[in-house]
Amino acid sequence: MASGVAIHDEVIEFYNLIKVRRQGEEEKERYKLVVMRLSEDLKNIVVDHSNCLKVKDVANTGDVFKTVISKLPSKECRYAMYDCTYETKESVKEDLVFIISAPDDAPMRSKMVYASSKIDLKKKLTGVKFEWQINDHTDKDVLNLVEKLGGKGAVKSLEGKSV
């Protein structure tokens, strides 16, 4: 807690929920995206319930990636855990991607607090393989995430769409 920001217990609970694989009908209730934000007083990292998505929320959207990205505000910072499904030459994979969204248009103080709190948050979220930082709208391009996952030569599709 070097930044002075505490991590609310609910953040850890939701992280554990997004990690768990489910079968059958329960699969639809699994989280696809868990968005986190700073509390109004900037003292706690909390779950941003209005922007979280379950598998059932993206099942018929046509473009899962765009739906996920649309949950990150364009002028406010956020953290997120994204359960990303992608296909490589070898197999279909699902990995958790830690996202820090710190848009250029976000308030400077907010960006500083998010940056200084990131390390403590990531320590609590064990087992995350990939980190993706978004600073402007061009960073939200699917190819930027594909690069994080191994590059266009290795990744054939993301969320069922060819890349």
Summary of the structure (lengths in Angstrom):
residues: 163
radius of gyration: 15.4
end to end distance: 38.9
largest distance: 46.7
contacts: 480
relative contact order: 0.17
helix: 36%
strand: 29%
